[in-house]
Amino acid sequence: MRTATLTTLFILAGAAGAARMRNDADYDTNELIAKLARGRRFSAADGVLSDFECGWRKAAMAQAKVLQPSLTAARQKVLRPLSCHGARAAAAAVVLTCPQVLFDALELGAAGDDHKGHTHPPCGKGLRFATHSWAPAPTAAAPRPAKELVLEVGSTHELLAALKTGHGKGTAERPVHIAMKGGVYRLNETMVLGAAQSHTKIGPKGTADVVELTGNRLLSGLKWAAAAGKPKGVWAATVPADVKQMDSLRVNGLRATRARYPNANPEFDQFPKGYVLNKTQWMPPVFPNGKFVENITVAQAGSYPTVDTPVKDQIPSDSYGPSHFSGAYRLGVGGACAHLTPPQSYWCQPDGRVAGMTYLVRTPAGIKDIHANLPHAPYKNSEDAVLTYWRPGHWFSIMYGMAKGGISAAGDATFGVGGFQGAEGHSTGAEWFIENLEEELDAPNEVSLQLLLRLLLAAAAAAATDHNPPQFFFDKSSSTLYLFFNGTGTPPPSVEVPALAELVFLNGGQANPVEGVEISGVTLTGTRPTYLEPHGLPSAGDWGMERLAAIRAKGSKNLSVTDCLFQRLDGNALMLDGYNRHAELSSNEFFLIGNSAVVLWGYEHYGDGTGGEQPRLSTVNNNFCHEIGIYQKQSSCYFHAVSAQSTIQNNLFFNGPRAMVGRKALVPVLLLLLLLVLTTSPPGELQRRLRRRPRPGAQPDLQQLPRVLRPRRLQLLGAAAVLDRRASGPADCGTAVLPAA
């Protein structure tokens, strides 16, 4: 069973695996689009027979029952309360369509289209939800301690006051239980829990209490008027003067789209829609002081701890030579990595795969004559514009703000802050779009959600609203919000602005950790985009990451986050940052997340991870994750770097832009990757690699794995650390087994 599960894992990952191209010049947009149009119509030449399509879909549904027998009917099928879209309790009686939940994501009842532009062969007739569904197995409620200090709260003010009241009073035998009455709790600053809040439980008062914790600021009483000089359907309203930034917006609980070119809905529209495909003149990269060689190379081989691999275990045919990943791990500090936090990476040193600047950290400095591809240019003010582009090969997306002054009169767009969302360097970009420009406010919302609610239209019509969200632009100089809302009547008098990067932060440390905190049964929403916040490179893979999340724990023991709904968060959802022990992250749902769902990311010091500043002994179990990577395409349902001893099991992960999981667990894994959204690359690469014959002299435990699944970095976390040869993880995360901490 374990072998079969892992084989399925490889094949499904390969369906969306990157067909990586070595050189920028090899990139061909039209060829990629043609492959995407073919979708998952595999042929025998790809190593997968066409009739395998239906087989794996049925098997995946059956395996989901094995993994999560308690999965609700709402998650098995597509019909759920309107609250799954973030709408308010007043409309909860209306049943609408939630896109791409399990049965429909697998397309067991449909043929020909996955609603994202990729076709697949018919799976036969008569496949019905009732045939493949199951009655959820009952789950026993967790026992409550005999003694608790119960503090009932009904408002944000009372919630924060309860944290102060419980200061230092919680113990393992008598925890503080903050019982939240049903309602929306709006935070105007991150809720910080220190060691004094140890042994605190936060959750609903009772099973009927629906609790939402949000970083959305409510702007109410807006007085809308038709905007002068704008297209029909554009409305304007003055917002409070203390609103200084509006990177995202919620209208009727849904994401509005920031004015952009080309137009697209970032939640559901897939590449190539919404991207400029024309030839683009990219400005060459600019290095600090104009010198590539401004790098300090730290040779790890021969130092402590050693990551040297004996010659007999190295890959003899490695085209990058003995200074590749195996044999001599090296770290470049400063220079090309000066914009990173911290300013270091394998990709900033001149040896191995980086030799000759092949993958050296770098990005284009901007775009020349960008006006040639922008029909509404020149712009009145472009200084706050944000440009997103694909790295050639579609490994990840890069975001940049504009340099001071914005786009020049000649049409040259010089990049400002950004460029750190991925690792391997590139001198040119691929397809791109630009946003936050007033002149690009030109996409109407053709169907008004407000009208739909009044008329109680059918679920299919309601789903159309999700695919046509309002478009907005915020003019901070005049405190004016413009909204393209082409429905019946004026826009709603209240909208929400995600204002916080984080909702809950557990701030402890190794010497004084936050212990025994439990967060359960809460809906978390309303964090702002964080893709232009400082990023670091977690490993020798191609990931860039920010240390921010809706719930972030830095220095905790026995943290429990269970039965929560993380939805429409614009950054990461849940992160274990540095020292964390025995965390349990279980039975949560992650839906429409801007970046990654669960992130475990520790610290090392020039390759030395023996200080213990890593997540260890974590359990990620029984989670339900779908529709992630709305903004950052280098994202996962589970990401793991510089951490160890994690157990990841019984999770259902599907519909994301790239890797669904950053590595395998240290125990036999029952992880189901159902369906990866083909936003990053064409299929077929992994199947070709799986047919390769073992190479003489290759490492015996790795020779059957394609290179993309081999560990690139063996991060030793203790003197007794041993490579776990049972579960060699993907390229972005080395795997180590070490004694219990």
N, C-alpha and C positions, 0 to 999 in steps of 0.2 A: 504493500500500500504506500509506503513512504517513497519508494522509487517512482511509482506511478504519479504520485502527487507532485514530486519535483519535476518529473518530465513534463507534466502539464504546465507547471509554472514556467519552465523554460520556453515552451512553445508559445504560450500566450504572451509572455514578455517579448518574444521575438516578433510577434505580429505588429508590435509598435516600436521595436528596437531600431536604433539609429543606423541607417546605412551611411556610415561616416565617411566623409571624403577628405583625403589628406591635404589637398591644396585648395586655397580659395578659388583659384581659376577653374577647378573642376566642377564648381557648383553650377547647376542648370535648373532654373526655376521651372521651365516648361516640362522638363523630364520628370521632376518631382511631382508636379500637378498631375501628370498623366498616370504616374504610379498610384497616387492617392485616389484618383478616379477609379482605378481598378479595385481599390479597397482590399477586402479580404478574400477576393476570388483567387484562392491559391490553386496552383496547378501542381502536377506531379514533379515538375522541374524545380519547384520551390521546396520540395520535400514534404508537402502536406497535401493529401488528396482532397478534392473538392467536397466529398461527402463527409469529411471530418468536421465540417462546419456545424452541422446539426448535432453530431455526436458530442462534441465538447460542450455545446450549449446545454443540452439535456443533462450531461454529466455534471456540469457546473451547478445547475439548479439542484440536482440531487445531493451534491457534495455540500451545498450551502445548508441543507437540512441537517447533515451530519455535523457540520461545524457549529451551527447556531440553531438548535432545535426550538429555541424559544423565540425565534425571529417572528415579529408580529406580522399579521396579514398586511398591514399598511406598508411595511418594508418589503414584503414579498411581491406585492403588486404596486400599482401606481396611484390608487385612490387613497387620499389622506386628507385630514382636515386642512383648511386654508392656512392654518397657523404654520404649516411647513414652509410657507413663503414669507413668514414674518408678519402677516396681517394681524389685526387686533382681534380680541376675543369677541367683539360685537359681531363679527362676521364668521365666527367659528362654525356656525351651523351649516354653512355652505361648503359643499364638497367639491374640490377642484382637482386638477391634475398636477401631480408632482412629477417632473420629468425624470425619466431614466432610473426608476427604482427597479429592483432586481429582475423580475420577470420581463419587464419591458426593455431593460438594458440588455438582456440576453437575446431579445427579439425572438422569443419562442413563439409568439403569436403573430408575428409579422414576417414578411419576406421582401427582400429587395432593397431595403433602405434602413439605416440606423438613425435617421433623422439628423445626421451630421454630414450627409453627402457621400457616404461610402456604402456601396452595395454589397450584398452577400447572397449566395444561392438560397432558394426557397427551402424551408425546413419541413415541407410536406403540409398536408391539410389536417385540420382537426386538433391542432395543438392549442389547448385552452388552459387558462390559469388554474381552473379547478382541478385539472388533471395533474398538475405539477405542484400545487400548493400543499401545505400541511397545516394542521391545527397546532398553534404554538404550544409547546410544552410549558406547564405552569412552573414558575420560579418561586422559590421560597424567599420571603422577605428576610433581610439581614437582621439578626438579633440586635436589639437595642440594649445598651448597658443598663444595669439595674438602677444606677444612679446617674443623673445628668443635671447639669445646671442649665435649664431651658430658658432662653430669652426669646420671646416672641417679638417679631418686628413686622411693620407694615409699610415702611417707607425707607428711602435711601438714608435719610437722616437717622432713623432708628437703627438701621443696619450698621452704620459707622459708629453710632453710640454704643451698640452692643459689643462691638470689637473692643472698645475701650473698657466697657464694664467687665468683660471677661478677661481683661489683661492679667496674665499671671495666675488665673484661677483654674485653668483646665489641667486635669491630670489624666493618665491613662485609665484610671479607675472611675473618675468622675469628669468626663469631658464637658466642655461648654457646647451646648447645642443651640445655634442661632436658627430658630424656626421662622421661616419667611412666609408670610401670608401671600396669597396669589396676587400678582400684579407686576408692573414694570418698574424696575429699580434703575434709575439713571445715575450713572457716576460722572462727576465732573473732574475727577482725578483718579488715578490708579489706586485700587484698594491694596494696601501693603500689609502683609502679615509677617511679623518678626517672631523671634523665639518666644516672646511673651504671649503670643497667640497660639502656642503649641496646644495640641489636643482640643481643637475647635472643629465642630461640625457645622457646615453651612448647607442648607437645603430647604425644601418646602415644608411648611408646617404639617400638611396632610396630603394624602394622595390626590385630592381634588384641587389642590393649590397649584396653579400654573405660574411659575416664577421665571421672569426674564431679567437678566443682568446685562445692561447695555452701556456702551460708550457713546451712543447716539445722543447728540444734543437736539432737543425738540425746539424747532422754530415754529411758533404758533401765531395765530392772528395775522397771517400774511395777507396783505391787500394786493391782489393781482390786478394788473391792467395790461391791455395789449401793448406790446413793446413797439415804440415808434421806430421806424426804419428797419424793422426786422421782418422776416417772412411771416405769412399768416400762420397763426398757431403758436407763435412765440409770445410768452407772457413775461412780465417783469414785476418784481416785488422788492422792496427795500427790507434788508435784514438788519438786526442789531449791529451797531458799530463795532462791538467787540468781537464779531466774527471776522477773523483775519485770514482764515484759510479754509478752503472747501475742496479737498481732493476727491471726495466722493459724496454721494447724496442718496437718500432713500425717499421714495415717493410711494405712499401706500404700502410701506414695508418692502418695496422692491428696489433693487439697484437702478438708479438712473445712470445713463452713460454720459461721461464728460465729452463735450463737443470735440469731435475728432474728424480726421480725414485719413483714409476712407471710412465711411460709416460702417458700424458693426455693433452687435451686442456682445460684449466680452464674455458673458456667461455661457452663451449657447452657439454663437456663430463660430465656425471652424475655418482654419486656413484653407484656401487663400482669401476667403472673404475678409474684407477689412484691412488689407495690406496693399501697399504700393508695390507692384510687381515689375515696374519699368526699370531699365538700367539706371543706376545711380552712381554719381561721382563721389566716392568716399575720400575724405582727406586722410593722408597717411598718419600713422600713430606718432605721437610726440612723447619722448622720454624725458624724465627729469634732467635738466641741463643738457638735453640732447644726446645722452650717452647711454647705450645699452649696458655697458660693462659696469655700471654703478650698482653692483650687487655684491653682497658679502656671501660667499659660499661656505656654508657650514657642513663639513663632511662628517656624516654620522658614523661611517665605518671606522672602527678603531676608537671611538669615544664611548661614553657610557650614557644611556644603555645602547648596546650595539644593535643595529638592524642589518648587520652584515649577513649575507646568505652564502654558505659554502659554495665553492665553484661547482662542485658536483651537482648541486641542486639548482643552479642557474639555468636559464633557457638559452641553450647554445646558439640558436638561430635568431636571437633577438637582434633585429636590424638596428636598434638604437645603441647597441654596444653594452659594455660592462657597467656603465653608469646609469643604466635604466633603473626601474623600480627595484628589481632584485639585485642584490650584490652591493649596492651603495646608495642609500637614500641620502639626498642632500637637500639642504634648505637654503633658499635665497632670501636675504633680508634687505629691505630698503629698495632703492632703485625703482624698477618697474612695479614693485609692490607697494610703493609709498602711499598709494591711495587706499590700501586695505587696512583693516583693523583686526589683529595687529598686522604690520607691514611685512608679511613673510609668507612664503609658499614654496613648495617644490618647483612650481612653474616659474619662479623668479631666479633660478640658478642656471648656469650656461651649459650643463651637461645633460646626458641622457636624451630623453625625448625633446628637451628644450634646445638642444644643440642646433646652431644655425638659425635660431629664432623660430623654429618650426611651431612650437606651441608656447613660446615665451609670453607671459602676461602682457597684453597690449590690446588696445582697441583703436578703431579709427578716431581721429580727432574731430570729425564732423562730416557734413555733407556740403559739397560745392553746388551752387546753383540749384538749391532745393526748390526754388520757385517753379522750375521747369516741370515738376511733378505735382504741383499744388495749384489747382485751378482757381482757388479763392485768394491766393497771395497777390501782392504783398499784404502783410498784416499790420494793423494799427499798433499792436503791442504783442510781441512774441517772447518777451523775457521770461515768462512763467510757463512757456510751452514745455511739454515732455515728449520725447521721441523714444519709441520702442522699436527695436529691430531684432531679427533673428541672426544668430551667429551662423555663418555658412555651414551647411550640414545639419542645421536645426538641432543642435545639441542643447541650446538654451537661448533665452531671450535676454537682451540687454536694454536697460532703461537709462536715459540721460535727461537731465535738465539742460537748459540753454545757458551759455556763458552770458556774462553781464552785457546787457544791451540787446540780447536776443538775436534774431536773424538779421544779417546786415542788409543794407539797401541793395547790394549786388546779389543777394539771395544765398549768401554763405551762412550755414548754420553751424556754429562752433559749439561743441559740447562743453557743458559745465560739470556739475556734480553727477556722479553715477559711474557706470561702466564696471561695477564690481559684482554683478550678479552671477558671473560665471568665471571659470578659471582659465582654461586653455586660451591662449591669445589668438588674435585674428587681425589682419590688416584692413579688411573690408567687411561690411555687413551684407545681409541679404535683404529680404523683404522687410518693410517697415510701415509704421503709421505714426502720426503726430496728433497730439491732443492738447486741450486747454487753450484753444484759440477761439475768440469770439466769432470770427467770420465763418467758422466751421459749424456753427449752431444751425443746422439745416436738415436734421432728420426728425420728422414728426413721429409722435406716438399715435399710430393709426387707430388703435383701439384703447379706449379709456377704461382702466380697471374700475374707477368710480362708477362708470356707467354699467359695467358688467355686474357689479355688486347690486346695484339698484334693480337691474332687470333679472338677476339670478340666471344668467345665461349658462349654457352647458359647459362642462369641463373643457372641452376642446377649444371653445372660444376663449375661456379664461387662460388656457395655456398660451394662446396667441399673444396675450398681453405680456407674458413673460418674455416673449421673443421680440417685442417691440416696446422696450422701456422708454420713458421720456429721456430727452437729451438736455443737458444743462451747461451753463457757463456762469461762473461767478466773477463779477467785476469788483475786485477788492478796493479799487480806488474810489468807487462810489457806493460800496456796500449794496450792490444790486445783484440779485439772483435772476438769471434768465432761464426760462424753462420752455422747451418745445413740447407742448402738450396739446395735441390735435384731437382731443376728444370733445364730447358734448359738455358745454359749460366751462367754467374756469377751473384751474388746478385746485387741489385741496388746500385749505387754509393753513395746514400744518405739514411740514416736512421734517426730516431728520438728517443731521450732519454727523457722520462718524468723527469723533473728536479725539479719541484716545488711541494710543498705540497698544496699550495693555490694559486689561481690566483688573486682573489679580496678579500680584507679585509676592511670592514667598521669598523673603530676603533674610537668609541665614548664612551659615558658613560651617566649615568642618568643625570648628571648636564650639560653636553654639548654634546648632541647626534648628530649624523649625520642625517640630515633631508632631506626628499624629493628626495632621489636618485632613479633613474629609470634605469634599465638595461633591454633592450628588443631586440629581434631579433638577438641575438648573439649565435654562436656555441661555447661551452666551452669544451675543451679537454686537455689531456696531463698533468694530475697530477700524481705524483708518489705514490706508495703504502705507506700507513701510519699505517699499522697494528702493527708495532713495535714501534710506537711513544707512549708517555705516555697516559694511559687510566685511566678513572675513572668509577665508577659504578653509573649510573644516578638515580637508584631507588632501591626499595627492590625486583625488579624482577631479572632476570638472565642475564641482559645485561651488557656488557662493551663497552665503547665508547671513542673515541678520539675527542677532541675539535678542529677539522680541517675539512675544506671542500673547494671545488673549489671556492665557494662564501660563505664567512662567515661574518655575521654582529654581532658585539658586541657593543651595544649602538646605536640604530637607532630609528627613527620615520618615518613612512610612506614610508618605503622601498618598491619598486615595482620591481619584477623580473618576466617578462612576455615574452611569445613567444620565449623562448630560447631553444636550444638543448644542453643538457648535455650528452656527449657520450664518452665512453672509458676513463673515469676518474678512477684512481686506488684507490681512497679513497672515502669519502663522497662527494656528489654533492653540497648541499645547506644547510646551517645551520644558525639558529637564536640562538646565543650564549648569554645567560644572558638577560640583559635589551634590549628589542625590543618592540615597540608598533605599532600597525596598519600596519603590513607588509602584502603585497599582493603578493602571489606566485601563479601565474595563467598561464594556457595555455602553460606550458613547457613540453618538452619531455625528459625523462631520459632513457638512453639506454646503456646497458653493463657497469654498474657502479660497481666498486670494492667493495663498502660497501653499505651504505644507500643513498637514493635519497634526501629526505627532513628530516631534523632533527631540532626539537625545544627542547632546553635543557637549563633550568635555573639554578640558584644557590640557595642554602639554607645553613644555618649555624646551624649545629647540630639539624636539624629539623625545624628551624625557617626560614620561607620564607617570613616574613613580610617586608623585606627590599625592595621588588619590583624588584629584579634582575632576572626577568623571562620574556620570551616572552608572551605577552598578546594581545588579540584582533587581532590575526593573521587570515588571510584568505588563505586557500590552496584549489584552485578551478580549475577544468577543466584541470588537468594535465594528462599526458599519460606516464606511467612508466612501463617498462618491462626489463627483463634480468638484474637483479641486484644481488648483493651479490656474485660477481665473486670470491672474495678472502675471505671476512669475511662472514660466513654463518649466524651469528646473525645480520641480517640486514633487513630493511624494505623500502618500498616506502615512508612511513611516520612514523617517530618516534617522540614521544612526552613524555617528562618527566620534572617535576618541572616547568610547564607552565600552562596557563589557558586561558579560554575564546576564544579558537580557533574555527574556522568554517572550516570544511573539507567537501567539497561537490563536486559532479559531476566529480570525478576523475576515471580514468580507470587504475587499478593496476593489473599486472599479471606477472607470471613467475619470481618468486623469491624463495630463499631457505627456508624461514620460514614465519614469520608474514608479511603480506603486509601492515598492518597499526597497529600502536601502541596503538590506542584508537579511540573512536568514537567522533564525534563533539558534541557541546553543543546545536545544533539545530538538527531537524530531518535530518538524514544523507541519502543521495543518493549516496552511495559508492559501486562500483561494484568490487568484487574480482572475477576475471574470472578463473584463473587457476594457482595454485601454483605448482612450480616444486618440485617433491618429492625427494629432496636431503637430507632432515633431518630425516624423520621418516616414518613409515608405516601409512596407514589410519585406521579409525575406532574408535579412542579413543573418539572423541567428540560425535559421534553418540551414543556410549554407555552411556556417561554422560548425554546426553539430555533425555534419557529414565528413569533416576532416579526419584523416587518419592520425592516430597518436604519433607524435614525433619521437624518434629515438632519443633517449636521454632526458625527456621532459619529466617534470616533477610527477611522481606516480599518482598523487592525490588530485592533481590539477589537469592532467593531460586530456581528460574527457570533457573539460569545461571550455567553452569559448572564452576568448581573452577578456571580453567585457564582463565576465563573471568571476574573474580571478582577482584575488586581493591585490591591490596596488601598493598598499602601505601596511606593513605589519607594525602597528603601534603597540610597543611593549608597555604594559602597565604595572610591571612589578618584576622583581628579580627572578621569580619562579614562573613567569609567564611562559606558556607553551602554545604554539599555533594549534588552533582547533582544526584538526584535519577531517572532522565530521561535517563541518558546515562552513566551507570557504565562501565568504560573502562576495557580493558584487564589487565592482572596481572602486567604488567610492569609500568603502569602509573595510579596513583590515579587521581580522577576527582574532581575538586572543582569549585564552582561558586562564584564569588566575585564581588563587585561593580566595575563599569568601572573605569579604572585608567586614 
